[in-house]
Amino acid sequence: MGKIKIKKDDKVVVIAGEHKGSQGKVFKILRDQNKVLVEGVNLIKKHSKPSTQNPQGGIIEKEAPIHISNVSLTTAEGDFTRVGFRVDEGNKVRFSKKNNEIV
């Protein structure tokens, strides 16, 4: 298992699979499964029974996990890029390899 270079609240684009080209913000990382949850991408419909949190029950739309290899970080312009690490002024920072900006 390699290093996970995507973090929570990063803007990412899906680069492979059924939802290729979709963009969104990462709101959860599942490290043990190497998957991420992205807002508004890979939506599934889940049937739920009535409960105290949801007394009506019914069909709920929610995000399903996407493998981390199928998403890539985006630059400010919206292009996808790879991520690198370097030390700037004694701090380890992530940077975009496409345009050398600090992420």
Summary of the structure (lengths in Angstrom):
residues: 103
radius of gyration: 16.7
end to end distance: 22.9
largest distance: 55.2
contacts: 255
relative contact order: 0.20
helix: 3%
strand: 48%
